[in-house]
Amino acid sequence: MLRTQIYLPEDLKREIDLVRRRTGESLSDYLRKAAEKAVEAERRKRVDLKKLAKEFTSGVKKSGWEGIDVLKWQREIRKDRKIL
């Protein structure tokens, strides 16, 4: 484990102390758990975005757009409609 020093606003430190006194946790344990939860939430967001991208691209394949150059098609449509 690595030692780390951080600065906390006084009001946040007071709130943390109130919570951890009720649970009996040390400040270190409390902050470690909070950091782990924050990292896990970010990890879930990345996984959810990857899952969404996969579902979207699989939907495109099922819709008949597979193999079509969408940018080329878009340029042609815009040129036909004089939207540049």
C-alpha positions in Angstrom: 0.0 0.0 0.0 1.2 3.5 -0.8 1.0 6.4 1.6 -0.8 9.5 0.2 -1.5 12.9 1.6 -4.6 14.9 0.7 -6.2 18.2 1.7 -9.9 18.2 2.5 -12.2 21.2 3.0 -13.1 21.6 6.7 -16.8 21.0 6.2 -16.2 17.8 4.2 -13.8 16.5 6.8 -16.4 17.2 9.5 -19.1 15.3 7.5 -16.7 12.4 7.0 -15.9 12.3 10.7 -19.6 12.2 11.6 -20.2 9.2 9.3 -17.1 7.2 10.2 -17.7 7.7 14.0 -21.1 6.0 13.6 -19.5 3.1 11.6 -16.4 2.9 13.6 -14.2 3.1 10.5 -10.8 4.7 10.5 -10.4 7.7 8.2 -8.1 5.7 6.0 -10.6 2.8 5.6 -13.4 5.3 4.9 -11.5 7.2 2.2 -10.2 3.9 0.6 -13.8 2.7 0.3 -15.0 6.0 -1.1 -12.1 6.0 -3.7 -12.9 2.4 -4.7 -16.6 3.2 -5.2 -15.7 6.2 -7.4 -13.3 4.2 -9.5 -15.8 1.4 -9.9 -18.5 3.8 -11.0 -16.2 5.2 -13.7 -15.3 1.6 -14.8 -19.1 0.8 -15.1 -19.6 3.9 -17.2 -16.9 2.8 -19.6 -18.3 -0.7 -19.8 -21.8 0.7 -20.4 -20.5 2.9 -23.2 -18.8 0.0 -24.8 -21.9 -2.1 -24.5 -24.0 0.7 -26.0 -21.6 1.1 -28.9 -21.7 -2.6 -29.6 -25.5 -2.7 -29.5 -25.7 0.3 -31.8 -23.3 -1.1 -34.3 -25.0 -4.5 -34.3 -28.3 -2.6 -34.8 -26.8 -0.9 -37.9 -25.7 -4.3 -39.3 -29.2 -5.7 -38.8 -30.8 -2.6 -40.4 -29.2 -3.2 -43.8 -26.6 -0.4 -43.6 -23.7 -2.8 -43.3 -21.2 -2.3 -46.0 -22.6 1.1 -47.0 -20.3 4.2 -46.9 -22.5 6.3 -44.7 -20.4 9.5 -45.1 -20.5 9.2 -48.9 -24.2 8.6 -48.8 -24.6 11.7 -46.5 -22.6 13.9 -48.9 -24.7 12.8 -51.8 -28.0 13.5 -50.0 -26.7 16.9 -48.9 -25.6 17.8 -52.5 -28.9 16.7 -53.9 -30.7 19.0 -51.4 -28.1 21.8 -51.6 -27.3 21.4 -47.9 -23.6 21.8 -47.5 
